[in-house]
Amino acid sequence: MFSPLFPVFTDNSTQKKRIKTGGGRRKRKESQTARRFSCERCNLGFYWKGDFTKHMKVHKEPFPCEKCGRSFIEKKSLENHLLRHEKRNAPMPFSCPKCKRSYRREQSFQNHLKRHQLVELPKPFACDQCGKTFRVQQSLENHLVRHQKSKQLLKCPLCEKTCKTAVLLKCHMSVHSEERPFSCATCGKEFKSKDTLRFHQIVHSNQKKYQCTMCDETFKYAHSLTVHKRKHTGITPFICTVCNKPYRTGTALKRHSIVHTGEKPFTCHICGARPHICDVCGKGFTLKQLLRNHQRLHAEVRPFRCEVCGKRQKPFSCGTCGKCFSNTGNLNRHQRIHTGEKPFSCDTCGRSFNQGNSLKAHQQIHTGEKQFMCDKCGKSFSYLRNLKDHKCFYV
């Protein structure tokens, strides 16, 4: 037979080589060709228009949910999402008879019932020091370690205060020291601890994050909101031990107690008696707050002072009439003139007032109390201005 000059390959190795060669050509073509299609939103680039068109569907999201506003690329995804809304609104079939909690799955419900059974298990291990009981012996031993640590508390050498750690004891020792290393950058007031300084700095901020749910009034401090809510609830936890008269705050009770003790902390504005004396210059003041404001002059701390003329500025202005005030409290009281708001109401007759002092003076009509007494003739008055008018006869 005739034999070929060149050998003939019977396997398909040549065909494989051709396929590999073709794939390599496409890769080289992609590497040499720039990415012609680029997304303007995310700056991704694509070689082929089909890939680019498919990618653009990610930004379109044509199927929005009408209940929560979330969007989806495919309609099937939206349908699955809507099923979740229906499951959430559907009633839960498994309800616990003890705590009224409900579940969708029976397995979750059974696991919840086991927790109630654990609570009802006996606690045979009791602490001989405080009487607390435990189910496991190890829990009791861990509890006894706490009693041992409490006996090793660090005691303050100046008072009976005890602290768990040396750091807490060091913080407590600042109470007995007169050193005030932390000062406010706004008003210059000094404090013994950094936490007290942070609490004070809220005074200078306009943020009021504590809001009353009954009247929408906002406050800077949580305790201010607590005291305010007593206006709506009528709770008066502070009771006078002499006449059983109730008050919302301890300060109001302390002010009332002066009537029974005979103490006279408010001196006459005519005779000029001033119990609060400045240690530096000897100047006297009728109120302690006035003395503190005066002492800032010696410390060269002058908040809201003009650097050119030295005249004190009033940074808080009314948005209605433009009148300026030195603090936000006076501004808030002034703005009630424009708004007509009268948040202070009398519990006896229902009459409302725009200031708390006006309400207190009004309530003396119902109680018959007259706390302003003339020191010369003994006559009493319900209002301070009536006492001042009366004393004009002695001048």
Secondary structure, DSSP 8 states (H G I E B T S, - for coil): ----SS----SSHHHHHHHHHHHHHHHHHHHHS---EE-TTT--EESSHHHHHHHHHHHH--EE-TTT--EESSHHHHHHHHHHHHHHHS--SEE-TTT--EESSHHHHHHHHHHHHHHTS---EE-TTT--EESSHHHHHHHHHHHHHHHT-EE-SSSS-EESSHHHHHHHHTTT-----EE-TTT--EESSHHHHHHHHGGG-----EE-TTT--EESSHHHHHHHHHHHH----EE-TTT--EESSHHHHHHHHHHHH----S--TTT----EE-TTT--EESSHHHHHHHHHHHTT--TTB-TTT--B---EE-TTT--EESSHHHHHHHHHHHH----EE-TTT--EESSHHHHHHHHHHHH----EE-TTT--EESSHHHHHHHHGGG-
